[in-house]
Amino acid sequence: MATATKALPKYSIPLREAPSRPGISVLLIVSSDLAALILAIGVSVWLSRQSHGTHELTSYWRLWPVLGVFISAYGLFGMYPGVVPSVVQEIRRMTEATTIVYFVLGALTVLFGMAETYSPTVFVLAWIMSLLSVPLARSLLRHRFSQKTWWGYPVLVFGSREPGRTLVRTLQQQPELGFKPAAVLDNDVVDYEHIGGVPVLRGWDRAPVIARELGISRAIVAVPGIAQEHLLDLIDSHASDFSHLMIMPDLRGVGSLGAEARDFCRELTLEVRKDLLLPGPRLAKRLIDVVLSLALGIVTLPLVLLIVILIKLESRGPAFYRHARIGRGQTKIEVWKFRSMVMNGDQVLLQYLAQHPELALEWERNQKLKDDPRVTRIGKFLRRTSLDELPQLWNVLKGEMSLVGPRPIIQEEVARYGDRFSLYTQVYPGLTGLWQVSGRNDTSYDERVRLDTYYVRNWSLWLDIYLLARTAGVVLAGRGAY
């Protein structure tokens, strides 16, 4: 036992000296939830009073024990200790738990005749504000502290081949998830000492020693093609070492957000739900598209008029530009944009590539140039802020696009999708989507295709809500846009 521990590489020592402290993470997340709920209720009472309401904030302070009901509900819905294998699932659980608590509170005020003391309007406003403030507060908290060594949980990864390597890198790139890879174990011959600084060791039998030495209670099995008897042996032999053991099955390409594990005929069964085929979620998506695009269109109308004037002042030609793209079911649609290029753009591009042949490969690979000579000054601003795509709200209202979906592509890009093009055509292209919030032009084309494919396979209203929320931050930061 002692020999195995001493064999750990030196770069694993800092983990023992500064281990994760999950208790601190949980305390901070609970505090964040409480602060967000108090803020939501306080703002709701204030808004009610601004509209000539007569309710006093002090009367709502008497309900402070109800905050414990919210925290208990969040706990029952699996929102603590706060590690999030999926932010989308966390948003769904938070919405369900918050809605149930507010519904019960509202019903009780009516049943016990307290509507005069506690306004239903305040409850509705507080419910809406809580749905916004709780996930926002958690996001800010994770952004601030997720890089700390004490944040989250250390995890042991079984498997050093591609799935294991990808998992370690993903967890390191997304520390807000709360899983900190501490070591990687494999029964096969290990060709390298570490993955991104995480030690790689041979021998699954070393797991108990490492778990005890580093205080690890969670492990992830990422071993593709493992025989069933070996997997069962791995699970059974380490059942007493880890309180949480996650298994990543070799099912790449299968939708994961809509999948649920079930006990079917006394056997573990994975049910994969296809929301794309259900009329209810599709109708809800369309309603969200219409309501939000109408609201955004009305709010941004003065901005649209200003942009039109600026475009006209800088260069001749129309302020709007239509481009043929492929829509749902391979239908041809014309996507609207603000014109961000000079009128003779094709000729300018050919001349520029002839003068700079080293950039021809970049154009061929991504159909994008970081310093495109065709783009006007106002066009650069519009692209950096993504305001050039604002007219696509019209496409959304017409039912040709959705607010969220794959990036609309042209006919020449179909070949790059290969056999995954059929997936692309199952949904409406989107004004925003996974590509737009994952680096945009900083990602490779193959990565764009992978992101579009993931979206179609895992589509849900919760994923759309998450992407819409992320879009606001990405647009403000201007990350990956040119």
DADACOR-V65076 format. One record per run of one state. SS is the DSSP state (h for helix, s for strand, l for the rest). FROM is the first residue (numbers start at 1). LEN is the number of residues. Records with the same first field share a line. If there is no record, write none. Layout:
SS: FROM-LEN, FROM-LEN
//
This chain:
l: 1-1, 7-3, 18-4, 51-6, 62-4, 77-10, 112-8, 146-7, 159-3, 174-1, 178-1, 187-7, 196-2, 203-1, 215-3, 222-6, 238-6, 248-11, 265-2, 273-2, 278-1, 300-1, 315-5, 327-1, 331-1, 339-2, 342-3, 356-1, 367-8, 376-1, 386-1, 390-2, 398-4, 405-4, 410-1, 425-5, 433-7, 443-2, 458-3, 478-5
h: 2-5, 10-8, 22-29, 57-5, 66-11, 87-25, 120-26, 162-12, 175-3, 204-11, 228-10, 275-3, 279-21, 301-14, 328-3, 345-11, 357-10, 377-9, 387-3, 392-6, 411-14, 440-3, 445-13, 461-17
s: 153-6, 179-8, 194-2, 198-5, 218-4, 244-4, 259-6, 267-6, 320-7, 332-7, 341-1, 375-1, 402-3, 409-1, 430-3
//
